[in-house]
Amino acid sequence: MEREVRVRFAPSPTGPLHIGGVRTALYNYLLARKLGGKMLLRIEDTDQNRFVPGAEDYIRESLAWCGIELDESPWHGGPHAPYRQSERKPMYMQYAMQLIESGHAYYAFDTPEELDAMRARLTAAKVPNPQYNSITRSQMRNSITLPEDEVKQMLDSGAPYVIRLKVPRKEEVRFNDLIRGWVVVHSSSIDDKVLMKSDGMPTYHLANIVDDHLMEITHVIRGEEWLPSAPLHVLLYRYFGWESTMPQFAHLPLLLKPDGTGKLSKRDGDRLGFPVFPLEWHGTDAETGQPTVSSGYRESGYLPEAFINFLAFLGWNPGTQQEIFSMDELIEAFSIDRVSKSPARFDQNKVRWYNEQYLRAKPDSELAQYLLDALKEHNIECSEEKAVQIASVMKERVTFPNDFWREAQYFFQAPESYDEQVATKKWNASTAAALAAFAQELPAHTDSSPDGIRALLTAVLERQGIKIGQVLQALRMVVTGVAAGPDLMAIMSIIGTQETAQRIQVAVERLAQYAQ
């Protein structure tokens, strides 16, 4: 019987969750749901020095906002609890000892000064990548070079040590990456990584392998930055005797800055003018100690479904022309073999486009609620019917929910000033006279629909001997105060004939100097 598909997202609580991490979580989630499997989250907090208060709650809230549902986690529990590595600490040493007993790991007693001296010697000898490996270990203080009784004495006396993996000197390590195909690495390029630190905590490499095995993970989907560590992990699976159940690896492509010059980092967002975090993050500047705020997609007005749709396409494509996908459609279409190994360039204009598409697809009644909420904050009364009408005419011109208020204030407030450029170019004596005549007849006009208002305007202008194109921009200016916007006839219909007429009459007086 085939094993149940089980994937994991394993973030460290060291700060806000970068959108690259969200994409990793998303691809794991899509694969699990596509194959009828389970998605679990494990907090990898073995490095307590980098722990940031609030980061774990931030991860939890971010994934919930994105609609990424977890089957097992520190917050939901599950059959493989606990799901925080710090709470699993007592179990890791037995696995490190298993490697020592089988000859695949060893104790290293080197002091920081001795390690620095070793690196300095190698650097002086022009070794390009100084490291603790199958060659240099023979010159260091460890259980391979020291007599057995001395090793025992040091352990009994409580001398500080780390446990390192004993990497073979001449061996090819190979594995089949689901995205990149066969990867072959010579063991001479792999250093003897520390598995257990001197504080008794495991490093990522040991804890990650042990937990993935015990939690029965079948697929490890993670960022490209972990690709150099994969051969080391393959060796660990082999030395533990777990190679037959080793998960399949898939290393995702990098996310690049918009100009393609390098990896999109946590520092790039506010510097480049767009969020790189799903939610706003309140942190502390490492140098000054001052509070900092980094923008988030949620607080910037992005809809979670638009954000997720955009992220899905950063490295994956469905092989069709379809661009708009619900989460269910993404699950149905997703396959790991359509993930590219080439880096994906971040495009802020594209995520804005997605947000516009998702906003426009919403019912007018739902869009109207964004406007009603904003009006309530400004103590402005508005019927639900009017809000729906405004949302209907505005939705093709907005990118974010708060645009409904920012772009539609003229529905509730008469202009206090006018576009200077339009006034200079379009306002003259004939325009003023024609619009004054229109304003005089408008309140008594019985058809206040957009078509009815247009019919009256056309009739008035014909009597004045003026074409409608000559006055439309000027009319828009005096009704709304701005030079562009949605259908003007619809705007006047929503504002009402009485209010529209009054605005025109006020403008005729205020703009008298332009009509000379």
N, C-alpha and C positions, 0 to 999 in steps of 0.2 A: 504494500500500500504506500502511495506517495505521502510525504510529510505535508502537514498543513503549512501553508505559507505564513511566515512570521517575520515581520520587519520591525526595526526599531529606529527611533530618533533619539540621539544621545547628546544633548547639549550640555555645556558646562555653564554654571551660574556665575559667570565672570563679567556680566554686563548685559546690555540690551541685545535682543536677538536680531542679528543682521538679516536682510532679506535673502541673502544666500543661504542662510540656515533655514529660513521659512521654505525656500524652494526645495531644499533637501527633504524637509519634513513632508512637503506636498507630494514629491515623487514617491516617497515611501508609502504614503497614504494611498495614492492612486494605484500603485501596484498591489498593495494588500487588498484593497476593495475589489479591484479588477479580478484578482485570483481567488476571491472568497476567503482571504486570510485575516490575520490579526495585526493591528498596529499598536506598538507599545512605546512608551517614553521612559528613558532612564536618565536620571541626573548624574552626570559624571563630575563629581566634586572631590576627586582625590587630591587635587592641588588646593589645599585649604588657604594658602597664602593669597590666592587670586579670587577667593570667594567675595562676591559683592552682595550685600543685603538688598533684598527686593528683586534680584535678578530671576529667581525661580518663579515668583509670582508673575513677573513680567512675561516669562516664557509661557506659563499656563494661560494667561489672559490673551496673549497674542495668538496662540493656536486656536483658542475658542473663537476669537473674532474672525479668524480666517475660515472657520468651518471645518477644521481638521480634527476629526473625532478620534479619541484614543480609547483603545480597549483595555489597556493596562497602563498604570502610571503610579507615581507616588501618591496621587490624589484620588485615584479610583481603586487602587489596590490590584490584586490579581494573584494567580497561582505561583508566581515567581518573586513575590515580595521578599525583602524590601527593594524598592526601585531607586534608591539613592546609594551610590557607591560608598559614601562615608558610613552608611549604616550596615554595609556588607563587609566592612574592614576585617573582622576576625577571620573570615574564611580564606582570604587571599594567600596568607602565608603558607598554608598547607600545599597549595598548588606550586608556589615557588620552591618549597622543600622537595616536592615531587620531582621537579626539574633538576635540583641539585643531586638527588639520589640517583637519578638516571644518567647523570653526567652531562646534562645539557645546560647547566647553569653553575655558577660558582660565587663564593663570597669575595668581595673586593674591599680591602681595608684602606685604600689610598686616601690621604688627606687632600683637602682642596689645594694646598701648596704643591703637593706631589703631582696632582693632575695638571696644574698650571705649568709646572716644570716640564712635564712630558710634552705638553702642547708646544711649549717654547722650543724644545729640542727638535721636534718635528718641523716646526716652522723654519728654524734655522737651517735645517737640512733640505729646505724647499719642498717639503711634502705638501701637495696642494690642498689636502683635506685632512688635517690632523685629527685622529680619532683613536679611541680605545677599542682595539680590534684583535683579530687572531694573531697579529704580529706584535703589537705593542703590549699586549697583556703579559707577555713573557718577561717584560722588564718592570712590571709593577708589583705591588704588594697584594696578592690575592691567594685564594686557596689552591690555585694551580701551581704557583711558584713557591709558596711557603711550605715548610714541613707540616705534616698532618698534626703533630703534637702542638706546634706553635699556633696553628689555626684553632685547635680546640681550646687552647689556653686563652687566646684572644676572645673567642666567643664566650667562654665561661666568665671572663673578667668584665664583660659588657663593653668591649671595644666597639666603637661605631663602625658600621659596615653597610654596604649595599649589596644586593644580589643582582648579578649581571647574567644575561643570556650568553652562552658559549656558542658563538656563530662559527660554523665550519669555515676553513680557509679556502678550500677549492671545491665549490659546489654550485651548480646552477639551480636557482629557485624559480619556478614557473607557475603561473596560474592563468586562468582564462577570465578576463574581465568582460562583463556583459556588454560594455560599451566600446572598449578598446581592443578586444580580442586578446590573443596570447601576449602575456608580459613575461619576459625572461630577464632575470637579474643575476649577476654573479655574486656569490656570497662575499667576495673580497671587498665589495663596495658597501657592505652592511657592517655597522659597528656593533660592539657588544652592549646593547642597550641595557640600561638599568631597569630591572623588573620590580624590585622592592627598594624603597628609599630608606634612608637611615632613621626616619621617624616612624617606620613600620607601616607606612601607607604604600600601596602599590602604585606604580606609574600607570599611565593610560594604557600602555601596551599590554601589560599583564591583565589588568582589571577588565579591559575591553574584551579580550579573548575569552577569559573565564566566564564573564557574564553572558556574552553572546552564546557560548556553548550551553550554559545552564538554562538560559532562557529560550533555548531551541530556535535561535534565529536562523532563518534559511537564506535571507538576502541582506547584504550589507550595502546600502546605497548611501554614499557619502561624497564629500567634495574632493576635487582633484588634489588638494593639498595633502591628502592622506595616501596618495598613490605611492610615494617613496617608502611609506611604512608597511605597505601591504606584503612585500616579501618576508619581512620580519614576522608578520602575523601568520603567514603561511607556515613558517618554520615552527612557530609556537603550536599551531594546530597539529603539526606532524609530531612534535616531541611529546605532546600530551596524549597522542594516540587517537586524536579526534579528526583526522584528515577525511575520513569517510563521511562525516556529517558537517564538514566545514561549509559555512555559508558561501553562496555565490557573491562575488564582488562586482560592484558597478561604481565607477568613479566619475562623478559629474563634472562637466566642463566649468571653467572659471567664469565668473561674471566680471566683465570689463567695464571700465569707466566709459561714459558716452563717446569720448574721442578715441577709445580703443588703446590708450597708452599704458594701461596697467590694470591690475585687479581693483575692483570697486571695494573700497575699504570703509570701515565704520566712520572714518574722519571725513570722507568725501561728501557726504550728504549736504550738510548745512553750508559747507564751503562752496559746493557747486549749485546750491539753490533748490535741492529736492530731498525728500526723505530717503533714508536707507534703512529705516526701521519700521516695522508694522505699526507700532504705537509710539506715542511720545515718551521720551525717556528723561527722567530727572536724575542727574548724576552729580559728580563732583570732579572738577578739573584736577588732574593728577599733580600738576605743577603748582598751581595757586591755591588749591583747596577751596576755591569758590564754587558755589552751585552752578550747574549748567543744565540747559534744556536742549534736547535734540528733537527735531520734528518727527512726527509719525504720520503714516498714511491715513490712519483713522481720523486723527485730529485735523488733518489737512483737507478732509472732505471726500476722501476716496471711499467707494463702496467696497466691502470685502470681496464680493463676487467679481468685481472688475479687477481688483488687485491680484486675486488668485488666477484669473484668466490670463492676465498679463504675465505673471510669474511662470505659469505652465509653459508658455511659449519661449521662455528664455533658456533655450537648450533643447527643446523638444518641438516636434511638429507632427500633425496628424497625417500628413501626406495628402491632404486635400486643400481646397481653397477656404474652407470654413475657418473663421477666426473667433466667433463668439461661441463659447461653451459654458454651459452650467457645470456645476461640480459633478453631477450624475453623468453628463455627457463626456466630461474629461475622463472619468473612471472608465466609461465604456470604450473610449478611443485610445486610452493610454497603452503604450507598450514600450518596454525599456530599450528595444532595438531601434526605436526611432529617436532616441536621445543622441544628440551629436557629441562628438569628442572635441569639436572645435569650440573655443571660447565664445560666449554670447555677450554681445555689446548691449549695455543698458541704454534704453531709449525712453527718456522721460516724456517725450511727446506721445509715444505710443500708449503709455499707461494713462495719460490724460484722455486720449482717444477712447480707450476702453471705458473709462468712467463716463464719458459722454454717451456712449452707446447704451450702457446699462441704465443710465438715468432716463434716457429717452424711451426706453422700453417699458418703464414703469407706468402703471395706471395714473391718470391725471389726479385722481383722488389721493393717491399716495404722495405724489409730488407736491400737491397743495398743502399737505401737512407740514412739509419743510417750511413753506412760506408762513403758514399760520403760527408755527412755533416761534419764528423770528418776529412776527408782528406782535405776538404776545409779549415778548421781551421789550418791545418798544412801545407797549401800551397803545397799540393801534387796533381798532375794531375792524373786523372783516368777516363777512359771511362765508361759509364754506363754499357756497355756489360761486361767489366771486373769485375766491382763491383757486378753485378748479379752473375757471376760465383763464385766469392769469397764468397758471401753470401750463395750460394747454398751448398758449401762444408763446410762452417763454422757453419751453423745454428744448427747442432746437438751437437755443443760443446759450445754454449753460453747460458748465463743466462740473461744477460742484453744487451740492445742495444749498449752500449759503449764497450761491449766485442768484437764487430766486429773489431774495430780499435785496441784495446789492444792486441787481440790474432792474428791479421792478419798483423802486421807490416812487417813481413818478406816477404810478397808479394811485398812490395815496397822498402825495404831496405835490402841489403845483410848483413849477420851476421858479426858483428864486434868481436864477441867472440863465443865460443862453449861450450856446456855442458861438464864440466870437467869430470864428471863421465862416460859419454858415450865415450869421447875421450880416457880415460884410459883403458876402458874395450873393446871397439869395434874397435879402430883404430890400424892397424898394417900394415906391409909391403904389404901383399897380398891384403888387403882391399884397400890400397892406389893405388896399381898398377891396380886393377880391375876398380876402379872408375875413374882413370885417362884415361883408355882406353875407358870407357863409355863416358866420357866428350869429348874425341877427336872425336867420331863418332856422337855425339848427334846433333851438329848444322846442319849437312848435312842431317839428317834424315827427310824424307818428311812427316811422320805421327806424328804430334805433339799432338795427342789426348792422353788421359791417357792410353788407350789400346796400342796405337802405341809405346809410351815411354816404357811401361812395356815389350813389345815384344823385343825392342832393348836391354834393360837392361838384359833380360833373355838370349838373344843370346850372348851378350858380356861375361856374367858370365859363360856360358857354355864353351866358348873357354878358359876362365881363370881357369876352373875347380873349380868354387866356387858356392855354393848354394845361392839363393837370400836372404834367411833368415839370412845369415851370414853378409850381408852388409846393409840391409835395415835401421837399426837404425843409422848406421854411415852415410849413405847417407842422411837421414832426418836431421841429425845434421849439416852436411856441407851446406845443402841447406837452412835450416830454422834457425839454431843455437840452436834449442831446441830438446828435446828427444821425444816429443809426439805431436800429432796433427791429423788433418783429413787425408784422403787418400793422400799419398805422390805422387802418379802418377798424381792425379788431381792438386796438388800444382805445380808440375813441368810443367804441361801443361799450367796452368794459368800464371806462371812466364815467360814461354817461353824457348825454347830449348837453345837459345844463352846465355841468362842470367843464366840459370841453369848450363850450361857447364862452364861458367866463374867462378861461385861460387865454383864449385868442384875443378877447377884448383887452385884457390886461397887457398882453404883449404888444398890441397895436399902440398903446399909449407909451409903454416903456421903450419901444424901438423906434420912436418917432424920428430920432435923429438920422436913422438909416434910410428913411423914406423921403428924405429931402431931394 
